[in-house]
Amino acid sequence: MYFSEDPVEELYDYVDVYLKDEIQAEAAVRNLPAFSRFLKIAALSSGEVLNYSNVASDVGLSANTIRDYFAILDDTLLGFQLEPWKSAKSRKSIAKAKHYLFDCGVLNTLSGSKSVDRNSNIYGTCFEHFILNEIRAYSSYRQRRWDLSFWRTEHAVEVDLIINDHIAIEIKSTVNITAKMKRGLEIIASEASWNMRIMVSHDPIKRCDENGIHMIPYPDFLETLWSGGFDDAAESK
């Protein structure tokens, strides 16, 4: 898609082929129009905590059917669940998983977003998806088999990604990191013994603050990731 002369059209073709060949031909669902509606809602809510009842209300189906539809996305590798982190010492995490689609282009095509404005919420969602999918890809291709999860408390304290109980990562599309954005990484410091706590963003200045939080521009983060620079921190104490 990246090198295509007409990536938008090819993405629409991909979605059509997926619906017709993968779903209809395999008889995975009987109500293809309803599944098409579900795909759009799944795209719009990608990266959010799963709520089958809310999605069922939007699509007009039962919660059990929606649960089965999400399972189809996962089974056909179009989506995946990110489970909540359970190892916090004192603050209990919410029990429900998040669900993500596997690709930002497919996400935007399904949701009907033809462009992504730099200052929009969609951009922030896509940036989080992009970084998370890069980490998943690295873990898979290099056979690291990292255990990935997220942390969110009942009081809405959140960290986007936990790797093997050793690395905590917050992902922000901002170009200027503020103290408020680091709150989750600061609070989670007392919940485990971390090798690294990282803020990945568009902020161009690479630094480490007085609380030990590493603020890394996303190009540097990806270069370090794919060169194996986080392996020791992720896999050992």
PyMOL commands that set and color helices and strands:
alter all, ss='L'
color gray80, all
select helices_A, chain A and resi 7-24+32-44+52-59+63-75+104-111+121-141+180-191+218-226+231-235
alter helices_A, ss='H'
color red, helices_A
select strands_A, chain A and resi 79-84+98-101+148-152+158-163+167-171+196-201+207-208+213-217
alter strands_A, ss='S'
color yellow, strands_A
deselect
rebuild
show_as cartoon
